[in-house]
């Protein structure tokens, strides 16, 4: 079962700190995970009807397997954008980009294999089945549910992360109950939309990369993919989590960041170079996507570069001279 909702902003970049002692860990409403979906449980964790944990993996690729307990639903919320493939018994449940805010659910007693092709960070909810209405038609569709960039789930995760150590168990449990209620009230999708095949997606991505500095219409991209506008738009969003227009704007902003960080060109000139007709529109879109104005982002980027350049560097020149002398 697969659908997608209104896009939410990619606002979370979870920073995992060092693990605390077990006594301190037991007092925290959000547990650390010793492995993907494996809780470091305190003495009272077994009786909790809602447990919350977090997982972060900075590797470029990783694979994991876990089975949901028979008395629980498992809910994951992506805290940063990643690429993932979810499978069960050789059946592909999801394969593509998971934007921040993506929510996915695994039903009780169900195994799940996850392969990540990029660094990832997730907030995990382990919710007892009695938190969901018994024999509700909605619960029948909760297994293998994937919602790309669910706005409410993203806000609930944000509320927990922002509170950090100030959050208590009652607050965390309330968040979990709200999430469970949200899931049971979702309308099931009327039809499953197949993701755009990878070879078509590569053609579209390459076309955008080569022509992002000019106006690109939906019809033009649909023609590159060899599909009608309606089918292309739906399949592109299923594959990437973005509408075609959103993807184009994000590509422009990423290129603008490169120009801001590596050149001293005026903002108006950069705006035109990446396909915006005015500096005002460029600044509005840049702030919406990045959270900062272009000028502030450039200043922060310059400060970071200065800090890196100020760090002492190793000088391997002497070693190279020694090797040359030895060879002589």
BELHU-V884008 format. One record per helix or strand of 2 or more residues. SS is the DSSP state (H for helix, E for strand). FROM is the first residue (numbers start at 1). TO is the last residue. Records with the same first field share a line. If there is no record, write none. Layout:
SS: FROM-TO / FROM-TO
This chain:
E: 2-4 / 30-35 / 38-39 / 50-57 / 62-67 / 72-78 / 82-88 / 91-98 / 103-106 / 111-116 / 120-128 / 145-148
H: 22-26 / 45-47 / 129-131 / 137-141 / 151-166 / 169-184 / 198-211 / 218-225 / 229-240 / 244-262 / 267-273 / 279-290 / 294-310 / 317-327
